[in-house]
Each structure stands twice: as C-alpha cells, then as structure tokens.
C-alpha cells in the first residue's frame, strides 16, 4: 500500500477518535466541575506566583534649574509663597524632591503636618521622606505601596496590606467560612499580594558550584 495513502487513512481514523472523545467529554463530564478543581482551591494559593509589582522611580530635580525650565517651557513664573500669616515651617526644611527651601513651601493640610512644594507640587511629610530611596514598589492590583515585611537570607518579602485591594478581596471570598470564624484562621491561606525581591546577583553566580 502507498505510504501516503496509509497516513491519510490513519489521520482520518485519529480524527474520528478525537471527535468521539470530545462528544463523550461534553456529554458525561460536567464543565462546571472544572471551575472547582483543586488547582483553583485557595489552599494552593501559596504555590502560585504573583504578578510583578509596579516600580516607581523617583527622579530628583534642583529647584534652581527647574524654575527657569518652567518659565521657558510653559511661561510659568514660580514666585515664593506670599504668606498672610506667620509660617511655622522649620527654617531648615526643604523639599525632598527638588530641594526648594522654606520660601517655596506651605502647609498643605493645616495642622496635620503635610507640606506642599510650590515648585514641583510634591506633597511630603518632614518626618517621612519617601524620596530617600531611588524607587518604590506598588501593588499591581490596587497601586498601594508595598510594605517591607520580612528579611530572608537571599530575598526580601514585600506585602500589600491594603484591606480594600481587589486581589485580597477576591481571595478572601474563596476561603472556607469555617476558617474565617476561627482565630487567625485566615493565616492558613495566602490572601494578600506578595513580592519577593531577591538580593542575589544571578549573573555573577558560578554555575559549576551549584548541585
């Protein structure tokens, strides 16, 4: 028999078998059952890898260069704040992003302590400077800043602690109601978004020393 004819007949036979299997699956295996498969169980959430976080880089400017740039680019002249009352901002306080001094700063929310820079429109607190680091990590689901939770030997654990994060609420709905009634029952599951920042330089690893 011609080999090409034999292969064509065999392909047709396989096609019939596949069609029969599809028909059998659709008739006797309910597709709704797949939605409750073990792989979708919240108990296996710890073994799933989350998406990468959003990385926000903080580019520092200098107000001496930024003020002339705004005037050249947009025709906007930035003048010191004209105060109607005495300002209690510390004389040594400066904007952490553009280093603008006290004359360009004013209270943004009254007595709550937040200060706003008139030059670069950056709101900041004198006690907490988020621009002390070159970047920050944010949750890809709610855009909330990740909290530094744990330090391990080769990586750092960052966690989204936002109770209104859609990722957290979605996982919380899949948890067994009995566990929610127990003390620390939610700790059995991985509900919050977690990112592990590895401190190892993989490009400098000696692969020959690995087991």
PyMOL commands that place a pseudoatom at each C-alpha (Angstrom):
pseudoatom trace, name=CA, resn=UNK, resi=1, chain=A, elem=C, hetatm=0, pos=[0.000, 0.000, 0.000]
pseudoatom trace, name=CA, resn=UNK, resi=2, chain=A, elem=C, hetatm=0, pos=[1.170, 3.522, -0.744]
pseudoatom trace, name=CA, resn=UNK, resi=3, chain=A, elem=C, hetatm=0, pos=[2.621, 5.115, 2.444]
pseudoatom trace, name=CA, resn=UNK, resi=4, chain=A, elem=C, hetatm=0, pos=[0.897, 8.475, 1.778]
pseudoatom trace, name=CA, resn=UNK, resi=5, chain=A, elem=C, hetatm=0, pos=[-2.491, 6.793, 1.407]
pseudoatom trace, name=CA, resn=UNK, resi=6, chain=A, elem=C, hetatm=0, pos=[-1.872, 4.858, 4.621]
pseudoatom trace, name=CA, resn=UNK, resi=7, chain=A, elem=C, hetatm=0, pos=[-1.017, 8.023, 6.535]
pseudoatom trace, name=CA, resn=UNK, resi=8, chain=A, elem=C, hetatm=0, pos=[-4.104, 9.815, 5.231]
pseudoatom trace, name=CA, resn=UNK, resi=9, chain=A, elem=C, hetatm=0, pos=[-6.323, 6.936, 6.359]
pseudoatom trace, name=CA, resn=UNK, resi=10, chain=A, elem=C, hetatm=0, pos=[-4.626, 6.911, 9.769]
pseudoatom trace, name=CA, resn=UNK, resi=11, chain=A, elem=C, hetatm=0, pos=[-5.178, 10.667, 10.161]
pseudoatom trace, name=CA, resn=UNK, resi=12, chain=A, elem=C, hetatm=0, pos=[-8.852, 10.247, 9.343]
pseudoatom trace, name=CA, resn=UNK, resi=13, chain=A, elem=C, hetatm=0, pos=[-9.097, 7.466, 11.927]
pseudoatom trace, name=CA, resn=UNK, resi=14, chain=A, elem=C, hetatm=0, pos=[-7.461, 9.693, 14.567]
pseudoatom trace, name=CA, resn=UNK, resi=15, chain=A, elem=C, hetatm=0, pos=[-9.856, 12.498, 13.674]
pseudoatom trace, name=CA, resn=UNK, resi=16, chain=A, elem=C, hetatm=0, pos=[-12.841, 10.227, 14.293]
pseudoatom trace, name=CA, resn=UNK, resi=17, chain=A, elem=C, hetatm=0, pos=[-11.404, 9.125, 17.644]
pseudoatom trace, name=CA, resn=UNK, resi=18, chain=A, elem=C, hetatm=0, pos=[-10.842, 12.742, 18.724]
pseudoatom trace, name=CA, resn=UNK, resi=19, chain=A, elem=C, hetatm=0, pos=[-14.378, 13.700, 17.739]
pseudoatom trace, name=CA, resn=UNK, resi=20, chain=A, elem=C, hetatm=0, pos=[-15.735, 10.729, 19.697]
pseudoatom trace, name=CA, resn=UNK, resi=21, chain=A, elem=C, hetatm=0, pos=[-13.721, 11.737, 22.795]
pseudoatom trace, name=CA, resn=UNK, resi=22, chain=A, elem=C, hetatm=0, pos=[-14.946, 15.329, 22.573]
pseudoatom trace, name=CA, resn=UNK, resi=23, chain=A, elem=C, hetatm=0, pos=[-18.515, 14.096, 22.326]
pseudoatom trace, name=CA, resn=UNK, resi=24, chain=A, elem=C, hetatm=0, pos=[-18.007, 11.817, 25.342]
pseudoatom trace, name=CA, resn=UNK, resi=25, chain=A, elem=C, hetatm=0, pos=[-16.484, 14.612, 27.444]
pseudoatom trace, name=CA, resn=UNK, resi=26, chain=A, elem=C, hetatm=0, pos=[-19.254, 17.074, 26.618]
pseudoatom trace, name=CA, resn=UNK, resi=27, chain=A, elem=C, hetatm=0, pos=[-21.963, 14.551, 27.492]
pseudoatom trace, name=CA, resn=UNK, resi=28, chain=A, elem=C, hetatm=0, pos=[-20.683, 12.891, 30.640]
pseudoatom trace, name=CA, resn=UNK, resi=29, chain=A, elem=C, hetatm=0, pos=[-18.131, 15.264, 32.241]
pseudoatom trace, name=CA, resn=UNK, resi=30, chain=A, elem=C, hetatm=0, pos=[-19.760, 18.481, 33.544]
pseudoatom trace, name=CA, resn=UNK, resi=31, chain=A, elem=C, hetatm=0, pos=[-17.658, 21.525, 32.686]
pseudoatom trace, name=CA, resn=UNK, resi=32, chain=A, elem=C, hetatm=0, pos=[-18.786, 23.313, 35.859]
pseudoatom trace, name=CA, resn=UNK, resi=33, chain=A, elem=C, hetatm=0, pos=[-16.759, 20.807, 37.852]
pseudoatom trace, name=CA, resn=UNK, resi=34, chain=A, elem=C, hetatm=0, pos=[-13.554, 22.173, 36.337]
pseudoatom trace, name=CA, resn=UNK, resi=35, chain=A, elem=C, hetatm=0, pos=[-14.197, 25.532, 37.987]
pseudoatom trace, name=CA, resn=UNK, resi=36, chain=A, elem=C, hetatm=0, pos=[-13.932, 23.849, 41.405]
pseudoatom trace, name=CA, resn=UNK, resi=37, chain=A, elem=C, hetatm=0, pos=[-10.850, 21.815, 40.607]
pseudoatom trace, name=CA, resn=UNK, resi=38, chain=A, elem=C, hetatm=0, pos=[-8.144, 21.522, 43.265]
pseudoatom trace, name=CA, resn=UNK, resi=39, chain=A, elem=C, hetatm=0, pos=[-5.909, 23.846, 41.291]
pseudoatom trace, name=CA, resn=UNK, resi=40, chain=A, elem=C, hetatm=0, pos=[-8.424, 26.666, 41.940]
pseudoatom trace, name=CA, resn=UNK, resi=41, chain=A, elem=C, hetatm=0, pos=[-8.639, 25.950, 45.649]
pseudoatom trace, name=CA, resn=UNK, resi=42, chain=A, elem=C, hetatm=0, pos=[-7.434, 28.763, 47.962]
pseudoatom trace, name=CA, resn=UNK, resi=43, chain=A, elem=C, hetatm=0, pos=[-5.354, 26.160, 49.825]
pseudoatom trace, name=CA, resn=UNK, resi=44, chain=A, elem=C, hetatm=0, pos=[-2.972, 26.076, 46.846]
pseudoatom trace, name=CA, resn=UNK, resi=45, chain=A, elem=C, hetatm=0, pos=[-2.659, 29.867, 46.653]
pseudoatom trace, name=CA, resn=UNK, resi=46, chain=A, elem=C, hetatm=0, pos=[0.719, 29.710, 48.430]
pseudoatom trace, name=CA, resn=UNK, resi=47, chain=A, elem=C, hetatm=0, pos=[2.185, 27.826, 45.470]
pseudoatom trace, name=CA, resn=UNK, resi=48, chain=A, elem=C, hetatm=0, pos=[1.127, 30.425, 42.906]
pseudoatom trace, name=CA, resn=UNK, resi=49, chain=A, elem=C, hetatm=0, pos=[3.457, 33.167, 41.701]
pseudoatom trace, name=CA, resn=UNK, resi=50, chain=A, elem=C, hetatm=0, pos=[2.016, 36.682, 41.716]
pseudoatom trace, name=CA, resn=UNK, resi=51, chain=A, elem=C, hetatm=0, pos=[2.481, 39.279, 39.023]
pseudoatom trace, name=CA, resn=UNK, resi=52, chain=A, elem=C, hetatm=0, pos=[5.450, 41.616, 39.122]
pseudoatom trace, name=CA, resn=UNK, resi=53, chain=A, elem=C, hetatm=0, pos=[4.887, 44.849, 41.083]
pseudoatom trace, name=CA, resn=UNK, resi=54, chain=A, elem=C, hetatm=0, pos=[4.846, 48.339, 39.659]
pseudoatom trace, name=CA, resn=UNK, resi=55, chain=A, elem=C, hetatm=0, pos=[8.228, 50.047, 40.082]
pseudoatom trace, name=CA, resn=UNK, resi=56, chain=A, elem=C, hetatm=0, pos=[8.048, 53.819, 40.614]
pseudoatom trace, name=CA, resn=UNK, resi=57, chain=A, elem=C, hetatm=0, pos=[11.343, 55.658, 40.152]
pseudoatom trace, name=CA, resn=UNK, resi=58, chain=A, elem=C, hetatm=0, pos=[11.892, 58.984, 41.904]
pseudoatom trace, name=CA, resn=UNK, resi=59, chain=A, elem=C, hetatm=0, pos=[13.892, 61.367, 39.761]
pseudoatom trace, name=CA, resn=UNK, resi=60, chain=A, elem=C, hetatm=0, pos=[15.346, 64.199, 41.826]
pseudoatom trace, name=CA, resn=UNK, resi=61, chain=A, elem=C, hetatm=0, pos=[15.434, 67.735, 40.439]
pseudoatom trace, name=CA, resn=UNK, resi=62, chain=A, elem=C, hetatm=0, pos=[17.010, 71.002, 41.565]
pseudoatom trace, name=CA, resn=UNK, resi=63, chain=A, elem=C, hetatm=0, pos=[14.678, 73.942, 42.016]
pseudoatom trace, name=CA, resn=UNK, resi=64, chain=A, elem=C, hetatm=0, pos=[17.338, 76.362, 40.703]
pseudoatom trace, name=CA, resn=UNK, resi=65, chain=A, elem=C, hetatm=0, pos=[17.207, 74.594, 37.325]
pseudoatom trace, name=CA, resn=UNK, resi=66, chain=A, elem=C, hetatm=0, pos=[13.514, 73.656, 37.424]
pseudoatom trace, name=CA, resn=UNK, resi=67, chain=A, elem=C, hetatm=0, pos=[12.146, 77.192, 37.941]
pseudoatom trace, name=CA, resn=UNK, resi=68, chain=A, elem=C, hetatm=0, pos=[13.849, 78.580, 34.779]
pseudoatom trace, name=CA, resn=UNK, resi=69, chain=A, elem=C, hetatm=0, pos=[12.771, 75.478, 32.859]
pseudoatom trace, name=CA, resn=UNK, resi=70, chain=A, elem=C, hetatm=0, pos=[9.088, 76.005, 33.747]
pseudoatom trace, name=CA, resn=UNK, resi=71, chain=A, elem=C, hetatm=0, pos=[9.328, 79.633, 32.706]
pseudoatom trace, name=CA, resn=UNK, resi=72, chain=A, elem=C, hetatm=0, pos=[10.991, 78.727, 29.387]
pseudoatom trace, name=CA, resn=UNK, resi=73, chain=A, elem=C, hetatm=0, pos=[8.723, 75.765, 28.597]
pseudoatom trace, name=CA, resn=UNK, resi=74, chain=A, elem=C, hetatm=0, pos=[5.322, 76.975, 29.826]
pseudoatom trace, name=CA, resn=UNK, resi=75, chain=A, elem=C, hetatm=0, pos=[5.833, 80.680, 30.541]
pseudoatom trace, name=CA, resn=UNK, resi=76, chain=A, elem=C, hetatm=0, pos=[5.017, 79.964, 34.193]
pseudoatom trace, name=CA, resn=UNK, resi=77, chain=A, elem=C, hetatm=0, pos=[6.879, 82.078, 36.742]
pseudoatom trace, name=CA, resn=UNK, resi=78, chain=A, elem=C, hetatm=0, pos=[7.295, 80.446, 40.138]
pseudoatom trace, name=CA, resn=UNK, resi=79, chain=A, elem=C, hetatm=0, pos=[7.490, 83.026, 42.921]
pseudoatom trace, name=CA, resn=UNK, resi=80, chain=A, elem=C, hetatm=0, pos=[7.908, 82.458, 46.664]
pseudoatom trace, name=CA, resn=UNK, resi=81, chain=A, elem=C, hetatm=0, pos=[4.748, 81.906, 48.675]
pseudoatom trace, name=CA, resn=UNK, resi=82, chain=A, elem=C, hetatm=0, pos=[3.063, 85.171, 49.736]
pseudoatom trace, name=CA, resn=UNK, resi=83, chain=A, elem=C, hetatm=0, pos=[2.020, 84.422, 53.303]
pseudoatom trace, name=CA, resn=UNK, resi=84, chain=A, elem=C, hetatm=0, pos=[-0.874, 86.090, 55.072]
pseudoatom trace, name=CA, resn=UNK, resi=85, chain=A, elem=C, hetatm=0, pos=[0.132, 84.825, 58.491]
pseudoatom trace, name=CA, resn=UNK, resi=86, chain=A, elem=C, hetatm=0, pos=[3.238, 83.669, 60.273]
pseudoatom trace, name=CA, resn=UNK, resi=87, chain=A, elem=C, hetatm=0, pos=[4.590, 80.323, 58.995]
pseudoatom trace, name=CA, resn=UNK, resi=88, chain=A, elem=C, hetatm=0, pos=[5.695, 77.691, 61.500]
pseudoatom trace, name=CA, resn=UNK, resi=89, chain=A, elem=C, hetatm=0, pos=[7.616, 75.564, 58.980]
pseudoatom trace, name=CA, resn=UNK, resi=90, chain=A, elem=C, hetatm=0, pos=[11.157, 74.904, 60.145]
pseudoatom trace, name=CA, resn=UNK, resi=91, chain=A, elem=C, hetatm=0, pos=[13.772, 77.139, 58.512]
pseudoatom trace, name=CA, resn=UNK, resi=92, chain=A, elem=C, hetatm=0, pos=[15.902, 74.106, 57.609]
pseudoatom trace, name=CA, resn=UNK, resi=93, chain=A, elem=C, hetatm=0, pos=[13.001, 72.287, 55.927]
pseudoatom trace, name=CA, resn=UNK, resi=94, chain=A, elem=C, hetatm=0, pos=[13.404, 71.715, 52.190]
pseudoatom trace, name=CA, resn=UNK, resi=95, chain=A, elem=C, hetatm=0, pos=[11.558, 69.804, 49.513]
pseudoatom trace, name=CA, resn=UNK, resi=96, chain=A, elem=C, hetatm=0, pos=[12.984, 66.254, 49.331]
pseudoatom trace, name=CA, resn=UNK, resi=97, chain=A, elem=C, hetatm=0, pos=[12.487, 66.123, 45.557]
pseudoatom trace, name=CA, resn=UNK, resi=98, chain=A, elem=C, hetatm=0, pos=[13.780, 69.467, 44.243]
pseudoatom trace, name=CA, resn=UNK, resi=99, chain=A, elem=C, hetatm=0, pos=[15.448, 70.847, 47.374]
pseudoatom trace, name=CA, resn=UNK, resi=100, chain=A, elem=C, hetatm=0, pos=[13.319, 74.014, 47.338]
pseudoatom trace, name=CA, resn=UNK, resi=101, chain=A, elem=C, hetatm=0, pos=[13.770, 75.987, 50.590]
pseudoatom trace, name=CA, resn=UNK, resi=102, chain=A, elem=C, hetatm=0, pos=[11.158, 77.268, 53.046]
pseudoatom trace, name=CA, resn=UNK, resi=103, chain=A, elem=C, hetatm=0, pos=[10.003, 80.323, 50.967]
pseudoatom trace, name=CA, resn=UNK, resi=104, chain=A, elem=C, hetatm=0, pos=[8.532, 77.910, 48.380]
pseudoatom trace, name=CA, resn=UNK, resi=105, chain=A, elem=C, hetatm=0, pos=[6.814, 75.617, 50.908]
pseudoatom trace, name=CA, resn=UNK, resi=106, chain=A, elem=C, hetatm=0, pos=[3.429, 75.882, 52.601]
pseudoatom trace, name=CA, resn=UNK, resi=107, chain=A, elem=C, hetatm=0, pos=[1.135, 73.756, 54.746]
pseudoatom trace, name=CA, resn=UNK, resi=108, chain=A, elem=C, hetatm=0, pos=[-0.991, 71.501, 52.556]
pseudoatom trace, name=CA, resn=UNK, resi=109, chain=A, elem=C, hetatm=0, pos=[-3.482, 70.180, 55.129]
pseudoatom trace, name=CA, resn=UNK, resi=110, chain=A, elem=C, hetatm=0, pos=[-3.348, 72.634, 58.010]
pseudoatom trace, name=CA, resn=UNK, resi=111, chain=A, elem=C, hetatm=0, pos=[-2.145, 71.281, 61.337]
pseudoatom trace, name=CA, resn=UNK, resi=112, chain=A, elem=C, hetatm=0, pos=[-1.806, 67.650, 60.144]
pseudoatom trace, name=CA, resn=UNK, resi=113, chain=A, elem=C, hetatm=0, pos=[1.806, 68.215, 59.127]
pseudoatom trace, name=CA, resn=UNK, resi=114, chain=A, elem=C, hetatm=0, pos=[1.823, 67.654, 55.349]
pseudoatom trace, name=CA, resn=UNK, resi=115, chain=A, elem=C, hetatm=0, pos=[3.777, 70.212, 53.336]
pseudoatom trace, name=CA, resn=UNK, resi=116, chain=A, elem=C, hetatm=0, pos=[3.398, 71.053, 49.645]
pseudoatom trace, name=CA, resn=UNK, resi=117, chain=A, elem=C, hetatm=0, pos=[6.164, 72.365, 47.409]
pseudoatom trace, name=CA, resn=UNK, resi=118, chain=A, elem=C, hetatm=0, pos=[5.098, 75.180, 45.095]
pseudoatom trace, name=CA, resn=UNK, resi=119, chain=A, elem=C, hetatm=0, pos=[7.873, 74.434, 42.602]
pseudoatom trace, name=CA, resn=UNK, resi=120, chain=A, elem=C, hetatm=0, pos=[7.351, 70.723, 41.826]
pseudoatom trace, name=CA, resn=UNK, resi=121, chain=A, elem=C, hetatm=0, pos=[3.901, 70.212, 43.502]
pseudoatom trace, name=CA, resn=UNK, resi=122, chain=A, elem=C, hetatm=0, pos=[5.248, 67.425, 45.719]
pseudoatom trace, name=CA, resn=UNK, resi=123, chain=A, elem=C, hetatm=0, pos=[3.409, 66.708, 48.974]
pseudoatom trace, name=CA, resn=UNK, resi=124, chain=A, elem=C, hetatm=0, pos=[5.586, 65.338, 51.746]
pseudoatom trace, name=CA, resn=UNK, resi=125, chain=A, elem=C, hetatm=0, pos=[5.947, 64.990, 55.495]
pseudoatom trace, name=CA, resn=UNK, resi=126, chain=A, elem=C, hetatm=0, pos=[9.093, 66.319, 57.213]
pseudoatom trace, name=CA, resn=UNK, resi=127, chain=A, elem=C, hetatm=0, pos=[9.278, 63.154, 59.352]
pseudoatom trace, name=CA, resn=UNK, resi=128, chain=A, elem=C, hetatm=0, pos=[8.931, 60.666, 56.480]
pseudoatom trace, name=CA, resn=UNK, resi=129, chain=A, elem=C, hetatm=0, pos=[10.871, 61.131, 53.270]
pseudoatom trace, name=CA, resn=UNK, resi=130, chain=A, elem=C, hetatm=0, pos=[9.797, 58.687, 50.552]
pseudoatom trace, name=CA, resn=UNK, resi=131, chain=A, elem=C, hetatm=0, pos=[12.388, 60.219, 48.213]
pseudoatom trace, name=CA, resn=UNK, resi=132, chain=A, elem=C, hetatm=0, pos=[15.266, 58.950, 50.346]
pseudoatom trace, name=CA, resn=UNK, resi=133, chain=A, elem=C, hetatm=0, pos=[15.223, 55.833, 48.137]
pseudoatom trace, name=CA, resn=UNK, resi=134, chain=A, elem=C, hetatm=0, pos=[15.506, 55.796, 44.378]
pseudoatom trace, name=CA, resn=UNK, resi=135, chain=A, elem=C, hetatm=0, pos=[12.361, 53.731, 43.773]
pseudoatom trace, name=CA, resn=UNK, resi=136, chain=A, elem=C, hetatm=0, pos=[9.292, 52.234, 45.450]
pseudoatom trace, name=CA, resn=UNK, resi=137, chain=A, elem=C, hetatm=0, pos=[7.217, 49.100, 44.812]
pseudoatom trace, name=CA, resn=UNK, resi=138, chain=A, elem=C, hetatm=0, pos=[3.441, 49.243, 44.354]
pseudoatom trace, name=CA, resn=UNK, resi=139, chain=A, elem=C, hetatm=0, pos=[0.773, 46.570, 44.146]
pseudoatom trace, name=CA, resn=UNK, resi=140, chain=A, elem=C, hetatm=0, pos=[-0.241, 45.884, 40.508]
pseudoatom trace, name=CA, resn=UNK, resi=141, chain=A, elem=C, hetatm=0, pos=[-3.877, 45.386, 41.571]
pseudoatom trace, name=CA, resn=UNK, resi=142, chain=A, elem=C, hetatm=0, pos=[-4.581, 48.460, 43.760]
pseudoatom trace, name=CA, resn=UNK, resi=143, chain=A, elem=C, hetatm=0, pos=[-1.485, 50.674, 43.277]
pseudoatom trace, name=CA, resn=UNK, resi=144, chain=A, elem=C, hetatm=0, pos=[-0.890, 50.661, 47.043]
pseudoatom trace, name=CA, resn=UNK, resi=145, chain=A, elem=C, hetatm=0, pos=[2.713, 50.875, 48.281]
pseudoatom trace, name=CA, resn=UNK, resi=146, chain=A, elem=C, hetatm=0, pos=[4.106, 47.511, 49.343]
pseudoatom trace, name=CA, resn=UNK, resi=147, chain=A, elem=C, hetatm=0, pos=[5.180, 47.132, 52.971]
pseudoatom trace, name=CA, resn=UNK, resi=148, chain=A, elem=C, hetatm=0, pos=[8.585, 45.705, 53.841]
pseudoatom trace, name=CA, resn=UNK, resi=149, chain=A, elem=C, hetatm=0, pos=[7.628, 42.641, 55.907]
pseudoatom trace, name=CA, resn=UNK, resi=150, chain=A, elem=C, hetatm=0, pos=[10.476, 40.129, 56.246]
pseudoatom trace, name=CA, resn=UNK, resi=151, chain=A, elem=C, hetatm=0, pos=[14.195, 39.806, 55.552]
pseudoatom trace, name=CA, resn=UNK, resi=152, chain=A, elem=C, hetatm=0, pos=[15.385, 36.389, 54.439]
pseudoatom trace, name=CA, resn=UNK, resi=153, chain=A, elem=C, hetatm=0, pos=[18.867, 35.184, 53.605]
pseudoatom trace, name=CA, resn=UNK, resi=154, chain=A, elem=C, hetatm=0, pos=[18.621, 35.788, 49.872]
pseudoatom trace, name=CA, resn=UNK, resi=155, chain=A, elem=C, hetatm=0, pos=[15.469, 37.886, 49.433]
pseudoatom trace, name=CA, resn=UNK, resi=156, chain=A, elem=C, hetatm=0, pos=[13.162, 40.473, 50.992]
pseudoatom trace, name=CA, resn=UNK, resi=157, chain=A, elem=C, hetatm=0, pos=[9.402, 39.928, 51.332]
pseudoatom trace, name=CA, resn=UNK, resi=158, chain=A, elem=C, hetatm=0, pos=[7.149, 42.836, 50.343]
pseudoatom trace, name=CA, resn=UNK, resi=159, chain=A, elem=C, hetatm=0, pos=[3.421, 42.676, 51.030]
pseudoatom trace, name=CA, resn=UNK, resi=160, chain=A, elem=C, hetatm=0, pos=[0.334, 44.680, 50.076]
pseudoatom trace, name=CA, resn=UNK, resi=161, chain=A, elem=C, hetatm=0, pos=[-1.531, 45.391, 53.332]
pseudoatom trace, name=CA, resn=UNK, resi=162, chain=A, elem=C, hetatm=0, pos=[-4.408, 47.310, 51.737]
pseudoatom trace, name=CA, resn=UNK, resi=163, chain=A, elem=C, hetatm=0, pos=[-7.652, 45.750, 53.131]
pseudoatom trace, name=CA, resn=UNK, resi=164, chain=A, elem=C, hetatm=0, pos=[-9.588, 47.011, 50.084]
pseudoatom trace, name=CA, resn=UNK, resi=165, chain=A, elem=C, hetatm=0, pos=[-7.242, 45.526, 47.493]
pseudoatom trace, name=CA, resn=UNK, resi=166, chain=A, elem=C, hetatm=0, pos=[-9.320, 43.656, 44.858]
pseudoatom trace, name=CA, resn=UNK, resi=167, chain=A, elem=C, hetatm=0, pos=[-6.754, 40.830, 44.810]
pseudoatom trace, name=CA, resn=UNK, resi=168, chain=A, elem=C, hetatm=0, pos=[-7.157, 40.338, 48.579]
pseudoatom trace, name=CA, resn=UNK, resi=169, chain=A, elem=C, hetatm=0, pos=[-10.967, 40.549, 48.472]
pseudoatom trace, name=CA, resn=UNK, resi=170, chain=A, elem=C, hetatm=0, pos=[-11.133, 38.036, 45.617]
pseudoatom trace, name=CA, resn=UNK, resi=171, chain=A, elem=C, hetatm=0, pos=[-9.023, 35.505, 47.528]
pseudoatom trace, name=CA, resn=UNK, resi=172, chain=A, elem=C, hetatm=0, pos=[-10.947, 36.158, 50.722]
pseudoatom trace, name=CA, resn=UNK, resi=173, chain=A, elem=C, hetatm=0, pos=[-14.237, 35.192, 49.052]
pseudoatom trace, name=CA, resn=UNK, resi=174, chain=A, elem=C, hetatm=0, pos=[-12.824, 31.740, 48.199]
pseudoatom trace, name=CA, resn=UNK, resi=175, chain=A, elem=C, hetatm=0, pos=[-11.801, 30.951, 51.791]
pseudoatom trace, name=CA, resn=UNK, resi=176, chain=A, elem=C, hetatm=0, pos=[-13.813, 28.382, 53.756]
pseudoatom trace, name=CA, resn=UNK, resi=177, chain=A, elem=C, hetatm=0, pos=[-16.255, 30.186, 56.054]
pseudoatom trace, name=CA, resn=UNK, resi=178, chain=A, elem=C, hetatm=0, pos=[-15.340, 27.890, 58.951]
pseudoatom trace, name=CA, resn=UNK, resi=179, chain=A, elem=C, hetatm=0, pos=[-11.762, 29.130, 58.875]
pseudoatom trace, name=CA, resn=UNK, resi=180, chain=A, elem=C, hetatm=0, pos=[-12.896, 32.751, 58.949]
pseudoatom trace, name=CA, resn=UNK, resi=181, chain=A, elem=C, hetatm=0, pos=[-14.697, 32.156, 62.240]
pseudoatom trace, name=CA, resn=UNK, resi=182, chain=A, elem=C, hetatm=0, pos=[-11.546, 30.769, 63.885]
pseudoatom trace, name=CA, resn=UNK, resi=183, chain=A, elem=C, hetatm=0, pos=[-8.881, 32.939, 65.481]
pseudoatom trace, name=CA, resn=UNK, resi=184, chain=A, elem=C, hetatm=0, pos=[-6.105, 33.543, 62.942]
pseudoatom trace, name=CA, resn=UNK, resi=185, chain=A, elem=C, hetatm=0, pos=[-7.990, 31.283, 60.526]
pseudoatom trace, name=CA, resn=UNK, resi=186, chain=A, elem=C, hetatm=0, pos=[-7.073, 33.484, 57.580]
pseudoatom trace, name=CA, resn=UNK, resi=187, chain=A, elem=C, hetatm=0, pos=[-3.398, 32.808, 58.244]
pseudoatom trace, name=CA, resn=UNK, resi=188, chain=A, elem=C, hetatm=0, pos=[-3.846, 29.352, 56.733]
pseudoatom trace, name=CA, resn=UNK, resi=189, chain=A, elem=C, hetatm=0, pos=[-4.143, 30.968, 53.313]
pseudoatom trace, name=CA, resn=UNK, resi=190, chain=A, elem=C, hetatm=0, pos=[-2.127, 33.358, 51.179]
pseudoatom trace, name=CA, resn=UNK, resi=191, chain=A, elem=C, hetatm=0, pos=[-4.584, 36.194, 50.622]
pseudoatom trace, name=CA, resn=UNK, resi=192, chain=A, elem=C, hetatm=0, pos=[-2.505, 39.351, 50.156]
pseudoatom trace, name=CA, resn=UNK, resi=193, chain=A, elem=C, hetatm=0, pos=[-0.283, 40.175, 47.211]
pseudoatom trace, name=CA, resn=UNK, resi=194, chain=A, elem=C, hetatm=0, pos=[3.341, 39.230, 47.978]
pseudoatom trace, name=CA, resn=UNK, resi=195, chain=A, elem=C, hetatm=0, pos=[6.542, 40.006, 46.104]
pseudoatom trace, name=CA, resn=UNK, resi=196, chain=A, elem=C, hetatm=0, pos=[9.979, 38.557, 46.862]
pseudoatom trace, name=CA, resn=UNK, resi=197, chain=A, elem=C, hetatm=0, pos=[12.841, 40.868, 45.973]
pseudoatom trace, name=CA, resn=UNK, resi=198, chain=A, elem=C, hetatm=0, pos=[15.938, 38.700, 45.535]
pseudoatom trace, name=CA, resn=UNK, resi=199, chain=A, elem=C, hetatm=0, pos=[19.249, 40.209, 46.626]
pseudoatom trace, name=CA, resn=UNK, resi=200, chain=A, elem=C, hetatm=0, pos=[21.382, 37.701, 44.699]
pseudoatom trace, name=CA, resn=UNK, resi=201, chain=A, elem=C, hetatm=0, pos=[23.206, 38.796, 41.575]
pseudoatom trace, name=CA, resn=UNK, resi=202, chain=A, elem=C, hetatm=0, pos=[22.346, 35.814, 39.381]
pseudoatom trace, name=CA, resn=UNK, resi=203, chain=A, elem=C, hetatm=0, pos=[24.708, 36.984, 36.640]
pseudoatom trace, name=CA, resn=UNK, resi=204, chain=A, elem=C, hetatm=0, pos=[27.698, 36.550, 38.968]
pseudoatom trace, name=CA, resn=UNK, resi=205, chain=A, elem=C, hetatm=0, pos=[26.776, 33.067, 40.169]
pseudoatom trace, name=CA, resn=UNK, resi=206, chain=A, elem=C, hetatm=0, pos=[29.209, 30.253, 39.453]
pseudoatom trace, name=CA, resn=UNK, resi=207, chain=A, elem=C, hetatm=0, pos=[27.019, 27.613, 37.871]
pseudoatom trace, name=CA, resn=UNK, resi=208, chain=A, elem=C, hetatm=0, pos=[29.690, 24.946, 38.289]
pseudoatom trace, name=CA, resn=UNK, resi=209, chain=A, elem=C, hetatm=0, pos=[29.391, 25.136, 42.090]
pseudoatom trace, name=CA, resn=UNK, resi=210, chain=A, elem=C, hetatm=0, pos=[25.644, 24.517, 42.104]
pseudoatom trace, name=CA, resn=UNK, resi=211, chain=A, elem=C, hetatm=0, pos=[24.441, 20.966, 42.969]
for i in range(1, 211): cmd.bond("trace and resi %d" % i, "trace and resi %d" % (i + 1))
show_as sticks, trace
zoom trace
